[in-house]
Amino acid sequence: MIQFVETKAREMGLTELLALSTQAFTYFQSKGGFVEGNPDDLPPARREKYEQSGRKSKVLVKRLK
């Protein structure tokens, strides 16, 4: 599924993917090539929702080449 999203993102001209996870972050890191980011990596509107949720999800980032 990650490969499908990467392909679509590249077709759209995007340069990075962001994911939020409370439990599957090791999967995204080991299998998907994501690295741990921080809330500042999120777009402002999404960061606001992130902060309001209180879930403390990890932010994961993958730069697309």
N, C-alpha and C positions, 0 to 999 in steps of 0.2 A: 504494500500500500504506500510506503514511503517513496518508492521509486516512481509510482504513478503520479504522486503529488509533485515530486521533483520535476518530472517531465512536463507536467502542466504548467508549473511555475516558470520553467525556462521558456516554454512557448509563449507565456504572457510577458516575458522580459524581466521577470523578477530576479533579484540578485541574492536573496536570502529567504530562508524559512524560519519561522518561529514556532515553538511548541511549548505548552505548559503541561507539567505533569507532577503529580504528588507521589506516584508509585512506579511508573514505568520509565523513569528518567534513565536508568541504567540500560534499558533496551534501546532507547533513542541514542544514547552515547555509543554503545558497543556495536549495534547493528545498523544504526542510521547515520553515524558519523556526525552527530550533533555534539556541540560543546556547551558547557554550562555558561549561561549568560547571567544577566541581572535585570531587574525590572526596568532599568533605564533603556534597555534594548527594545522595549515594547513601544509601539506608537502611543502618543499621549492619551487618546480615548481608551485604548485597551489597558494601558497602565492604570488609569483611574479605576476601571472595573476590577482589575487585579488587586489593587489596594483595598477597595471596598469589600471584596469577597472574604478576606481574612483567611483564605485557604493555605497560604504560604507555599503555593506551587513553585517548583523550580522552573526557571526560564531556560529554555534550550534554543540554541541558534545553530543554523547550518548555512554557511556561505555557499552559494552556488557558483560554479566556475563556468 
